[in-house]
Amino acid sequence: GAVSLGVPEYVKIMLKDCVTKDQQSAVETALKYLENQSIAASGVSFAACNAEQRTVLLKNAFIQGGNIEKDGLKLIKSLTIKGYQTSSHFMKQIIPYEMAPNRYNGCATVN
């Protein structure tokens, strides 16, 4: 998964170095919102929840959260996807990557 490929570290670096202060603030607000919702719903922190509980909390945050929370969660989601899709594992195992000039599959038979 993404954790074993180092995607969380990628997301942290991108959030620290490559986004605006407003976006960083939105991410912090979104994470605090998730933590508060988790404690209110189950009495434990978001990190202590199981996968099913986290999924429910995230879905609810996208439905019930404010625009700032949604923007922060969307940014985290997009960075996570980008980090996974640009990983060496994804490029070599999932989608075979070929350097330019890409393979040419002509329709004429060659004898």
MOGIUR-V227522 format. One record per residue. N is the residue number from 1. SS is DSSP state (alpha for helix, beta for strand, coil for the rest). D_LAST is the distance of its C-alpha to the last C-alpha in Angstrom with 1 decimal. Layout:
{{N/SS/D_LAST} {N/SS/D_LAST}}
This chain:
{{1/coil/44.8} {2/coil/45.7} {3/coil/48.8} {4/coil/46.9} {5/coil/44.6} {6/coil/47.6} {7/alpha/47.5} {8/alpha/51.3} {9/alpha/51.7} {10/alpha/49.2} {11/alpha/51.2} {12/alpha/54.4} {13/alpha/53.2} {14/alpha/51.9} {15/alpha/55.2} {16/alpha/57.2} {17/alpha/55.4} {18/coil/53.3} {19/coil/55.3} {20/coil/58.6} {21/alpha/62.0} {22/alpha/62.2} {23/alpha/58.9} {24/alpha/60.2} {25/alpha/63.4} {26/alpha/61.6} {27/alpha/59.8} {28/alpha/63.1} {29/alpha/64.7} {30/alpha/61.9} {31/alpha/62.2} {32/alpha/66.0} {33/alpha/65.7} {34/alpha/63.4} {35/alpha/65.8} {36/alpha/68.8} {37/alpha/67.2} {38/alpha/66.2} {39/alpha/69.8} {40/alpha/71.3} {41/alpha/69.1} {42/alpha/68.9} {43/coil/71.3} {44/coil/68.7} {45/coil/66.6} {46/alpha/63.0} {47/alpha/61.7} {48/alpha/63.6} {49/coil/62.2} {50/coil/59.5} {51/alpha/56.1} {52/alpha/57.3} {53/alpha/60.4} {54/alpha/58.4} {55/alpha/56.1} {56/alpha/59.1} {57/alpha/60.8} {58/alpha/57.8} {59/alpha/57.3} {60/alpha/61.0} {61/alpha/61.0} {62/alpha/58.3} {63/alpha/60.5} {64/alpha/64.0} {65/coil/63.7} {66/coil/64.6} {67/alpha/62.2} {68/alpha/62.6} {69/alpha/61.7} {70/alpha/58.7} {71/alpha/57.5} {72/alpha/57.9} {73/alpha/56.0} {74/alpha/53.2} {75/alpha/52.9} {76/alpha/52.8} {77/alpha/50.2} {78/alpha/47.9} {79/alpha/48.3} {80/alpha/47.6} {81/alpha/44.4} {82/alpha/43.2} {83/alpha/44.1} {84/alpha/42.1} {85/alpha/39.0} {86/coil/39.0} {87/coil/39.5} {88/alpha/37.1} {89/alpha/37.0} {90/alpha/36.0} {91/alpha/33.3} {92/alpha/31.7} {93/alpha/32.4} {94/alpha/33.0} {95/coil/30.6} {96/coil/27.8} {97/coil/28.4} {98/coil/25.8} {99/coil/27.0} {100/coil/26.0} {101/coil/23.5} {102/coil/22.5} {103/coil/19.1} {104/coil/16.9} {105/coil/15.1} {106/coil/13.4} {107/coil/12.9} {108/coil/9.8} {109/coil/6.6} {110/coil/3.8} {111/coil/0.0}}
